[in-house]
Amino acid sequence: RPQVMRRIVRRLNEHAKYPKTFSPIRLPQSGLVLENRVLMGSMHTGLEEKHGKNGLDEMATFYAERARGGAGIIVTGGVAPNRAGWVLPMAGKLNKKSEAKDHLVVTKAVHDEGGKIVMQILHAGRYAYHPWVVGPSTKKAPINYFKPHALTSSEIEATIADFGRCAELAREAGYDGVEIMGSEGYLINQFLAPRTNSDRTDEWGGEHFENRSRLAVRIARQVRHAAGMKDFAVIFRVSLLELVENGMSFDESLELSKLLEAEGVDIINSGVGWHEARIPTIATCVPRAAFSFTTAKLRKAMQNDSKLLFCATNRVNSIQVLEDLLQNNTADLVSMARPFLADPDIVNKAKYGKEDDINTCIACNQACLDHTFKLLPISCLVNPRAGHEQTLHLTPTSSKLQVAVLGGGVAGLSCAAALAERGHSVTLFEASDRLGGQFVLAANVPGKEEFAETLRYFKHRLNTLKVNIKLSTPITSATDLTSFDKLILATGVTPRQIELPILTNFDQENTTQHKLPRVRSYAQVLEPGAEPCGPCVAVIGAGGIGFDVSEFLISTHDGTNLEHFFQDWGVDPLISQRGGLLPNHTIPPPKRQVYLLQRKAGSFGATLGKTTGWIRRATLKNKKVTMLDSCTYTGIEPGALIIDRPDGTTRLPVTDIVLCAGQLTNDTLLQTLKDSGVDTFVIGGALEAKELDAKRAIDQGYRLAANIEHAKPGDVFNMPTGWKAKALDFLATTFASSKGDKKSTSSKKKKMAASS
């Protein structure tokens, strides 16, 4: 019978390892068919904001590569339906036919690769960084400078019409649908939550959810009406876990989903957290698929009387995790966003059994979200080509070179792999007995376990590309290198040492009760298998490494434990109260008492990541780490470190001291290489030791490999910053300078007044 035959054919076509992932699915309202269950989630790439003669060409190339890599459906970065909805001035917007024409190059490029793409409509509401910011009320966002104008009823009606117009133009531009951003604290979410919409007394807000949900429902209705039903997907991003006080309740998210289905929505895409929430949702410290329980809860609550499809999201970075979510009936589709930055071919590599070739996203945020907030071009720490697809290529070489790479940290690994991929003959020398350098230490920090994936990937690539790896092989003579055409120094950094004198004027009784504190470098403490520190530790140096070591010392568990993560951050997996926060939350105690010390005065963690620094500061604060600035390290005595601060001398009772006071370039081989007479280049920490910057190291190695034939000795190739970031730096410098001038002028006036 036909029904039996279809079942047999379906079983024969099943993927052996990932049957659910690679099974097609038809959207219930529009009838659009997706070839697999992988949704490439929306990201702020900055490519939607390109202006000038090349228009959206870079955006087209970016998404075309992800379509070719196997994404079932792609969601673009947010595009505003009107000027008030801009995230930033001159951000992506679509409310004119001329703007729709600009997008034709994007949709054509994706369709030519056999893919499908929908455009996200995003109105920033009170999160917009410009003077025309609007919202349901005049309540200013805690992460914004601008106070919003409260939309009037007529302005709300105009905004609804703008959403419909935007969707209509998206269809004209060739998009296969739209995603309406209704979560993460943007405009629609602001109308839905009592947190931001409890004061209105009209039909658009106040106490009753019917009023607060009216905007979301009307927008969905208008979008479906304007764009039509057939073969045009409508996805709605619904906030399922707000992670802020007085947010939506789960029952309200459920009720909203039912209302949206009645308006023609195909997919409910899960939203987690507001941008102002103080709980991490996508950083590397978040366990994989940590928030998928929200999708499962909603799907279960609706599955008996609904044809809606449900999409899980947040911290899914492998196809195996994705398959598990589908098999467990957590979701019908799963969203991955940043994993497509790390590897545009992630889906096809899994499909064809090449999982070891996948460059895994480690959720570091350093070149994606951090770049977005610094107005830098978006990219990826582990894949420098991301966001630079039109300008950065590893083309096959026409003149094979013999290249020696000295140093097996991430700079050397990146360069060696890229050189070999181009067809050069590469020998990698590493003085120690393992590859990875400082990255091995980072992967030992709880919450950074994902970093081991990068080392796995590079090791696999070097073996596949037949790079000649020589471990435990230090270079001591230039004669060892004269047979090579090019030499690349990538020997990284060494920890900076601090002299801590043993004091002699201490209480002699301490010598019988206590030993001198053990003093070690961060490398000695983070080394896998190192002897643990005692119960009370002083960490000298409060840069990124100082924070890493402090987290390592206070942690009672690794970063993959979901139950402990929820306990540490106060997340209620039952979503029993508004916002999903645990009431009367008590943070588990730390493993040790830790003092984090720095020489300079002022705040801690100033150089940490733009989007992760607050997480790391909060982690140490929650675990009662004592932070002391303006420290002079006087010396040690039995059982204590003695420091001087402006308020006097302090005796810190510690068993161990960990030195995290910066690094020095490990470039002692540079003269040896130059003596060989061979063209020599320096990359990564061996070039610059300021902070430990794996992003810069990997990028420099990759770009040098792409340009090796024409590079001159000493050339350094860095990621371009773009005019927007330069303008932002100029404004910040000017603002800081003007503040300094005002302080200086004020100080002079005070002195003059005092003297007179």
C-alpha positions, 0 to 999 in steps of 0.5 A, spaced: 500 500 500 502 507 498 502 508 506 506 502 507 511 504 501 512 511 504 514 508 510 519 503 507 522 509 503 523 513 509 526 508 513 531 507 507 533 514 507 534 515 514 541 517 516 544 512 520 547 516 526 542 522 526 535 520 523 531 526 526 536 531 525 536 529 517 529 528 516 525 533 512 519 537 516 513 541 513 511 547 516 504 547 519 501 553 516 505 555 510 507 548 508 514 550 507 518 544 507 525 544 510 530 539 508 533 538 516 531 540 523 537 545 523 535 552 524 541 557 523 539 562 529 540 570 528 546 573 530 548 581 530 553 580 524 554 588 522 553 585 515 546 587 515 548 594 516 553 595 510 552 601 505 556 603 499 557 601 492 557 593 494 551 594 499 549 587 502 554 583 498 558 581 504 552 579 507 550 574 501 557 571 501 556 570 509 550 566 508 551 563 502 557 559 505 552 557 511 547 554 506 552 550 502 554 548 509 547 544 510 543 549 514 536 547 514 533 554 514 537 561 516 535 567 520 538 573 519 541 578 524 535 583 526 532 588 521 528 594 524 521 595 521 522 603 522 527 608 524 525 608 532 526 600 532 534 601 530 539 598 535 544 603 533 543 609 528 544 607 521 543 599 523 539 595 518 532 597 516 527 595 511 521 599 510 522 602 503 522 598 496 529 600 495 531 597 501 528 591 499 532 591 492 538 591 496 536 584 499 535 580 493 543 579 492 542 575 499 536 571 498 539 569 491 546 567 493 542 563 499 537 560 494 543 558 489 546 554 494 539 550 495 538 553 502 532 557 505 533 564 509 528 568 513 529 575 515 528 577 523 524 583 524 527 586 530 524 593 534 529 594 539 524 598 543 528 601 550 534 597 548 535 602 542 542 606 542 539 613 539 535 619 541 529 616 538 528 610 543 521 608 544 517 603 549 511 601 552 513 606 558 518 611 560 522 606 564 529 606 562 533 600 561 539 599 566 543 598 560 542 604 556 543 611 556 537 614 553 530 614 556 524 612 552 518 615 549 512 612 551 508 610 545 501 613 544 496 608 541 496 611 534 504 610 534 503 603 536 498 602 531 503 605 526 508 600 529 504 594 527 503 597 520 510 597 520 512 590 522 507 588 516 510 592 511 517 590 513 514 582 512 511 584 505 518 587 503 521 581 505 517 577 501 518 581 495 526 581 497 526 573 496 526 571 503 522 565 505 519 568 511 520 572 517 522 571 524 519 576 529 523 578 535 519 577 541 524 576 546 530 578 549 527 584 552 526 588 546 520 592 544 515 586 544 517 583 550 517 590 553 510 590 552 509 583 554 512 583 561 509 587 567 517 589 569 516 594 563 508 595 562 505 595 568 503 602 568 499 603 562 491 604 563 489 603 556 488 597 552 496 596 550 498 594 558 497 594 565 495 588 570 491 584 565 495 579 560 490 580 554 492 587 554 500 586 555 499 581 549 495 585 544 501 588 541 504 581 539 498 578 537 496 584 532 503 584 529 503 576 528 496 578 525 499 583 521 505 580 518 501 574 516 496 578 512 501 582 509 506 577 507 501 571 505 500 564 507 503 560 502 510 558 502 512 564 507 514 562 514 513 566 520 517 564 526 515 568 533 521 568 538 517 567 545 521 568 551 520 562 555 525 564 561 525 571 562 531 571 568 529 578 571 524 580 576 517 581 574 518 578 567 513 574 564 510 567 567 511 561 564 503 560 563 503 567 560 508 564 555 504 558 554 497 563 553 501 567 548 503 561 544 496 559 543 494 566 541 500 566 536 498 559 532 491 562 531 494 568 527 498 563 523 505 562 526 509 556 524 514 556 529 515 558 536 523 559 537 525 559 544 527 566 547 531 565 554 533 571 558 533 579 557 539 583 555 539 586 562 539 579 566 544 578 570 545 570 569 549 568 563 545 564 558 550 563 552 557 564 555 562 558 555 560 557 563 553 555 561 553 547 560 550 545 553 543 546 552 542 548 559 535 552 557 532 546 553 528 544 558 524 551 557 522 548 550 520 541 552 516 544 558 512 548 552 512 543 547 509 538 552 504 543 555 501 544 547 502 538 544 495 535 545 491 540 541 497 544 537 500 543 530 505 548 532 513 547 531 517 548 537 525 550 536 530 549 542 536 554 543 542 556 547 549 553 547 547 547 542 554 546 539 554 539 536 550 535 532 550 530 537 547 534 542 542 537 537 540 530 535 539 528 542 534 534 543 530 531 537 530 524 540 528 526 547 522 530 544 524 536 547 523 540 540 522 539 533 527 543 531 534 546 534 537 553 533 545 553 533 548 560 531 555 561 533 557 554 531 556 556 524 561 562 525 566 557 528 564 552 522 560 554 516 560 546 514 558 543 521 551 540 518 554 537 512 560 534 516 556 531 521 551 528 515 557 525 512 561 522 518 566 527 518 565 530 525 572 530 527 573 535 522 568 540 525 571 546 528 567 547 535 564 553 537 567 554 544 562 560 546 567 565 548 564 571 545 571 574 544 570 575 536 562 575 535 558 578 541 564 582 544 566 585 537 558 587 536 558 591 542 565 594 540 562 596 533 568 591 530 567 586 524 564 580 527 568 574 526 570 568 530 576 566 535 577 559 532 575 561 525 578 568 523 575 567 516 568 568 519 565 575 517 571 576 512 569 571 507 570 575 501 577 578 503 580 572 507 582 566 503 586 560 503 588 559 496 592 553 494 599 555 493 603 555 486 609 555 489 610 550 495 615 552 501 618 549 506 616 552 512 618 551 520 613 553 525 616 554 532 611 553 538 605 549 538 600 554 542 594 556 538 598 561 534 603 556 531 597 551 531 593 555 527 599 557 522 601 550 521 594 548 519 593 554 514 599 553 511 598 546 510 591 547 507 594 551 502 599 546 500 606 548 503 610 543 507 610 544 514 614 542 520 612 544 527 617 544 533 615 544 540 619 544 546 615 541 550 611 534 550 605 536 548 601 541 543 596 547 546 601 551 550 597 556 554 590 553 551 591 547 555 591 551 562 585 555 560 581 548 558 583 546 565 578 552 568 571 550 570 567 553 565 572 553 560 572 545 558 570 547 551 577 550 550 579 543 549 575 542 543 579 547 539 585 543 541 582 537 538 580 540 532 587 543 531 591 536 532 586 532 528 587 538 522 595 537 523 594 529 522 590 530 516 594 535 513 600 531 514 604 536 518 611 534 521 610 535 528 616 534 532 615 534 540 620 535 545 624 538 540 627 545 542 631 549 537 638 551 540 642 553 533 641 556 527 644 551 523 637 546 525 633 551 520 637 553 514 634 548 510 627 552 510 624 557 506 620 561 512 621 561 519 615 563 524 616 564 531 610 562 535 613 560 542 608 564 546 609 567 553 612 566 560 609 568 566 612 574 569 615 573 576 615 577 582 620 577 588 617 576 595 622 576 600 622 572 606 621 577 612 625 576 618 621 580 623 615 576 624 612 572 631 617 566 632 611 562 634 608 562 627 614 558 625 612 552 629 604 553 627 605 555 620 609 554 614 611 559 609 606 560 603 607 556 597 609 561 591 607 558 584 606 561 578 599 560 574 602 555 569 604 551 575 597 551 579 593 550 572 597 544 570 593 538 569 595 534 575 598 539 579 598 539 587 592 542 589 592 549 593 591 549 600 585 552 604 586 559 603 590 563 597 592 569 595 592 571 587 597 576 585 594 580 579 587 581 577 587 580 569 584 575 565 589 570 568 588 572 575 580 571 574 581 564 571 585 562 577 580 565 582 575 561 579 579 555 578 580 555 586 573 557 588 570 552 584 567 545 587 565 542 580 566 542 573 562 547 568 558 541 565 554 540 571 547 543 570 544 542 577 550 546 580 550 551 574 542 553 576 544 553 584 550 558 583 546 562 579 539 562 582 535 559 576 528 555 577 528 549 572 520 549 574 519 556 572 514 556 578 515 564 579 515 570 574 522 570 570 524 563 573 528 566 578 529 562 585 526 565 591 530 566 597 536 563 593 542 561 597 549 561 593 553 554 595 560 556 599 566 556 595 571 551 595 577 556 598 578 562 601 581 567 595 584 574 596 585 577 589 590 582 589 592 588 584 597 593 584 593 599 581 587 602 584 580 602 581 575 597 579 577 589 577 577 586 571 577 592 566 580 588 561 575 582 561 571 581 555 565 586 553 560 581 554 563 576 559 566 580 564 560 582 568 559 574 569 566 573 571 566 579 576 559 576 579 562 569 580 567 572 584 563 576 588 558 571 589 563 566 592 566 571 597 572 572 593 576 578 597 578 583 592 584 588 594 587 594 590 592 599 591 597 593 593 604 593 595 607 586 596 612 587 602 613 579 603 612 573 606 612 570 613 610 563 616 602 562 614 601 569 611 603 574 605 604 581 608 601 587 603 601 595 604 595 599 602 593 606 603 590 604 609 596 601 612 599 594 612 595 588 612 597 580 614 593 575 609 593 568 612 594 564 606 597 557 605 599 559 597 600 564 593 599 564 585 603 569 581 598 572 575 602 578 574 602 578 567 607 575 562 613 576 558 614 575 550 618 568 549 622 571 544 629 568 546 629 564 539 628 570 535 636 572 534 637 565 533 632 565 527 635 571 524 642 568 524 639 563 520 638 568 514 631 565 513 625 570 512 623 570 519 616 572 522 613 573 529 606 571 531 602 571 537 604 572 544 611 571 542 610 578 538 606 581 544 605 579 551 599 584 553 594 579 556 593 572 553 589 573 547 588 567 543 583 571 538 589 575 536 594 569 536 590 565 532 588 570 527 595 572 526 597 565 524 591 564 519 593 571 516 600 570 515 599 563 512 594 566 507 600 571 505 606 567 506 609 568 499 609 575 499 610 577 506 616 581 508 620 579 514 617 582 520 610 583 517 604 582 521 597 581 519 591 583 523 584 583 523 581 589 520 578 594 525 573 598 520 571 605 521 565 604 526 570 601 531 575 607 530 570 612 530 567 609 537 575 609 540 575 616 537 569 618 541 571 615 547 578 618 547 575 625 546 570 624 552 575 621 557 580 627 555 574 632 556 572 629 563 580 629 564 580 636 562 574 638 566 577 635 572 584 638 571 580 645 571 576 644 577 582 642 581 586 648 579 580 652 581 580 649 587 587 650 588 587 657 586 581 658 591 585 655 597 591 659 596 587 666 595 
